Amino acid sequence: MSRLLAPNTILRQRYKIIDLIGQGGMGAVYLAEDLRLPGRCTAIKEIALDKVAMGDETLMQQAREQFQREASILAQLDHPSLPKVSDYFEDNGHDYLVMDYVPGDDLRVVLERTRAEGRFLNERDVLRWVDEIADALIYLHSLPQPVLHRDIKPSNIKLTPSGRIKLVDFGLVKLLALDDTATVTVIQGRGTVAYTPIEQYGGDTGHTDVRSDIYALGATIYHLLTGRQPADAKQRFLQAEALTPPRELNPAISRRVERAILWAMALHPTNRPPDVATFVAALHGRIAPPLHDPPLAPSSWRTLLAHQAPLAALAGATFLLALWLTALVAG
């Protein structure tokens, strides 16, 4: 991606860049003033389509068309816990998404501040935030063309000065096909490793669904309540005990919440809650989740390995290396 936009840069003769909000692998987000509506601030996301296309003009055009399709879908969303997308455009070869600017701190900052004070976030507060996030996800998942977020994590959740929760950053949104047999990925992304389910590794394989967002939400709650990122799915695939039970890190977590978190974070999608509403019901004790993440049946292992060949190859190579080192030491 090219260098960052300087303050006072004007895009499309309308949006005046004020400051950089954040920067990531797929682009940057800026705070900007809408010159047509004085006093209105927006967040403008610059999408690095060149990283998708890798210099291929045909791929660049396809990526741009997909981006425009995603932006059109996002502009139709209307939920109090989602920022409203109001515009999208191309300017000097770069692509931009304009959305409401959401003031306040993200939950990563809130968590870090709480940990610096030597305490944990209150479970009641976290569950109240989760209820608002879940309501937004239920809305997205229930659309005629369901939408997956695919990058739920504390830094993508804002706590506004009024106390409302906003789920931000649609850069990794995935639109599910109506027949659920295929998907349309607009800007391909793999999420953030600690919150990413195993079926999301290796890029867009067409096997993610609403349970992928449930895993990420469970991992986010784990982090908020324990102050520690959970072991990622790859670690857990190779070492089942890598995930420390939440109550071992924070005994104040209720048993029902711990069981619900571990249910949501089951490695195999079929072992997770079937939808967000069911997960929320488990968090609040309205239903009882399974006590343990059941072992994968042989057929399930074969299915998972077939879909995750690179990860399976890594596991096999690690095992062979361990055998070789053992033989070397023994010799």
Summary of the structure (lengths in Angstrom):
residues: 331
radius of gyration: 21.1
end to end distance: 51.3
largest distance: 76.6
contacts: 1000
relative contact order: 0.09
helix: 44%
strand: 17%
